[in-house]
Amino acid sequence: MATEVQNRNDQSLTGLVSGIVSDFQDLVKQQLTLTRTEITDDLRKTKDAGSVLVVGILILLTSATPLCLMLAHLLHWGWSPAGTDPATVPLWGCYAIIGGLLAVIGAVVTYAGKKKFDSFNPLPEQSMKGLQENLEWKTNNNPK
């Protein structure tokens, strides 16, 4: 009779330990799924912010062309005789207006992209912290 009670205690202890291990495995699987979901979401945010940043940089680079042409025309205008250009705004001024406008738009878009990129952290801190806590608990409370 004492053997039956001891076997029942061993079975219930074994069942309890196997239940804990099973629950722990389920928890780790859920943590990994959450981490994967957060990483996917952060990658999407990074892609969106990166696109805005790239567009802003491309606009800034585009503005460099008319600004360089403006400098060439400014140099030419500076050495040409007075009164030879009948336009109200000299040609270099037109290039300066267009290049400056593109530079301002590019700077604004680049700044918006940088702010968008800085608005989130691409690393899943919360899920990784939860997973680390679960693994620490498992290693500290490992049944022997």
HELIX and SHEET records of a PDB file:
HELIX    1   1 ALA A    2  TRP A   79  1                                  78    
HELIX    2   2 LEU A   91  ASP A  118  1                                  28    
HELIX    3   3 GLU A  125  ASN A  140  1                                  16    
END                                                                             
